[in-house]
């Protein structure tokens, strides 16, 4: 989990000797590196059959390297597990906030998953990738009127979060002759979990969803709106969760709400249990596998429905991190170094908090390797610093690594979730390129931002231009 300290073994290096051994039968979310990671004859790290050093020669650095096979394996693990453990209908939707771009949407769409979007921009991206609107669910605690209109027009489903949204949607739909807009209601389940407080959402003191005390009022209001059809209930507990207990508890809470919803005649056929399954960033992390998570969720929904005499609803889960997190690595080049005698040795890389803001935001821990020195002994304890003007811009504190030199390639694992999507241009640094690797082929799917790109939206007011001597 997101603990502050980590031991030397946690550097991920202990993991490396395993890379070329036969893989254990684990789930992508339990592996630190992508499933295809291996060490080649040049002693270099390879992902998706591509040598990371060669990728950097071709595409530059920093570089996000996304392994298609790991991503597809995770999609299939979710789908197949639901088919195996849930007797009703199910749908897995990708929480696209983890990494929203057209290529990733295209791959995930081709695996038959749906999508969770949280903004007009994410909706636009998903639609541009050719996803059918029926499989898109629009979330967010402060959707603008324009976003709601866009969602209604596109035909996606809307997960309503609060009263203002309900009122705005009522206004948008009341004079329409179209069929009612399908909505789900997001409710705060009052379930605590152990994760960083910034990424907990299910506890009562949360900005998301209707408070449970308002449920009946909400159900009554919705049941009176001709333009709205409430087809489901939603709850999400939090993110990077390793415990299964909260997911065992949630269906019981949802089932009780389903019973109340029935009293108001709502045509509910779906429950959405959110996402939240964690991934392994460092070796001591021990998340349940995708299959274990799905089994827990599916069987507890079945148990709760049986107990309350409810028909099995369509069951939706919306994972983000556990679908894409372990599929990507970020490759940097090493620059300068600094020894603070008796205190710490630093090396700097050519990226940092602008391409991965998670360490500075959540004190998240990562594993790394030197991709061009894979079998060299790890004799050094080194802190990997980013290049931004901020002391807290540290990618990994006290990593165990071989001796490094400038231009060595440092690869950080498990950077697929919430890295590119939270990347910034801090210090006017362009966002890195991203390549998709698969069976030795590498395709650029996001271009590197250039200096020119950084200026594209700058405008100098005319009067200032004229005042320049
Ligand atoms: N559903 C809802 C309503 C959510 O809010 C989230 C994540 C998910 C699904 C997907 O959760 P996942 O399966 O990825 O855990 N930026 C933070 C994570 C924020 C999560 C926001 N909501 C991070 O970098 O750790």
Boltz pocket constraint, residues with backbone or C-beta under 6 A from the ligand:
constraints:
  - pocket:
      binder: B
      contacts: [[A, 95], [A, 97], [A, 98], [A, 116], [A, 139], [A, 198], [A, 199], [A, 201], [A, 236], [A, 238], [A, 239], [A, 240], [A, 241], [A, 274], [A, 275], [A, 276], [A, 277], [A, 318], [A, 319], [A, 320], [A, 321], [A, 322], [A, 358], [A, 362], [A, 417], [A, 418], [A, 422]]
      max_distance: 6.0
